Amino acid sequence: MGGSKKYSVNLPEDLAESIRRQAGPGGFSAYLAEALEHRVAMDGLREIVADFEANNEPLTPEEIDAARAVPRHHPSATADDPAA
């Protein structure tokens, strides 16, 4: 990821305080950035699945379970592996 830029956001006070406690001193922005990166990745995955299912049969529960069973950084989960 590139540089950073300051933004102003409004959060519910109880959520912001919970994040501050979890993140510790000076970690608030990094905590939010990590959470937002995760959200963007999940949104991207939803788009990929929706596109796949629009052109193919819906994924079966077994296929979903098999995909969840492969660790994220497992050697078999590569771009060369069509099952990854």
C-alpha positions as CSV (number, residue, x, y, z in Angstrom):
1,M,0.0,0.0,0.0
2,G,1.2,3.5,-0.8
3,G,1.4,6.6,1.4
4,S,-1.3,7.7,3.7
5,K,-3.8,10.6,3.8
6,K,-5.7,11.9,6.7
7,Y,-9.5,11.6,6.6
8,S,-12.2,12.5,9.0
9,V,-14.8,9.8,9.8
10,N,-17.7,9.5,12.2
11,L,-17.9,6.4,14.3
12,P,-20.3,5.4,17.1
13,E,-18.5,6.4,20.3
14,D,-18.7,3.0,21.9
15,L,-17.2,1.4,18.8
16,A,-14.4,4.0,18.6
17,E,-13.5,3.4,22.3
18,S,-13.5,-0.4,21.8
19,I,-11.1,0.0,18.9
20,R,-8.9,2.3,20.9
21,R,-8.7,-0.2,23.7
22,Q,-8.0,-3.1,21.3
23,A,-5.4,-1.1,19.2
24,G,-3.5,0.4,22.0
25,P,-1.6,3.7,21.9
26,G,-1.0,4.9,18.4
27,G,-2.6,1.9,16.8
28,F,-6.1,3.3,16.0
29,S,-5.4,4.2,12.3
30,A,-3.6,1.0,11.6
31,Y,-6.4,-1.1,13.2
32,L,-9.0,0.7,11.0
33,A,-6.8,0.3,7.9
34,E,-6.5,-3.4,8.5
35,A,-10.2,-3.8,9.0
36,L,-11.0,-1.8,5.9
37,E,-8.5,-3.8,3.8
38,H,-10.2,-7.0,5.0
39,R,-13.6,-5.6,4.1
40,V,-12.4,-4.5,0.6
41,A,-11.0,-8.0,0.0
42,M,-14.2,-9.7,1.1
43,D,-16.3,-7.4,-1.2
44,G,-14.0,-8.4,-4.0
45,L,-14.5,-12.1,-3.2
46,R,-18.2,-11.6,-3.2
47,E,-18.0,-10.1,-6.7
48,I,-15.9,-13.0,-7.9
49,V,-18.4,-15.6,-6.6
50,A,-21.4,-13.7,-7.9
51,D,-19.7,-13.5,-11.4
52,F,-18.8,-17.2,-11.3
53,E,-22.3,-18.2,-10.3
54,A,-23.8,-16.0,-13.0
55,N,-22.0,-18.0,-15.6
56,N,-22.0,-21.4,-13.8
57,E,-24.0,-23.5,-11.4
58,P,-24.0,-22.1,-7.9
59,L,-21.3,-23.4,-5.6
60,T,-22.3,-26.4,-3.6
61,P,-21.9,-26.4,0.2
62,E,-19.1,-29.1,-0.3
63,E,-17.2,-26.8,-2.7
64,I,-17.5,-23.9,-0.2
65,D,-16.3,-26.1,2.7
66,A,-13.4,-27.4,0.6
67,A,-12.3,-23.8,-0.2
68,R,-12.6,-22.8,3.4
69,A,-10.4,-25.8,4.4
70,V,-7.4,-24.5,2.4
71,P,-5.3,-22.2,4.4
72,R,-4.9,-18.7,2.9
73,H,-1.1,-19.1,2.3
74,H,-1.1,-22.8,1.6
75,P,1.2,-23.8,-1.3
76,S,-1.7,-25.4,-3.1
77,A,-3.6,-22.1,-3.1
78,T,-1.7,-20.5,-6.0
79,A,-2.8,-18.7,-9.2
80,D,-1.6,-21.8,-11.2
81,D,-4.1,-24.0,-9.3
82,P,-7.6,-23.7,-10.8
83,A,-9.1,-24.9,-7.5
84,A,-7.4,-22.1,-5.6
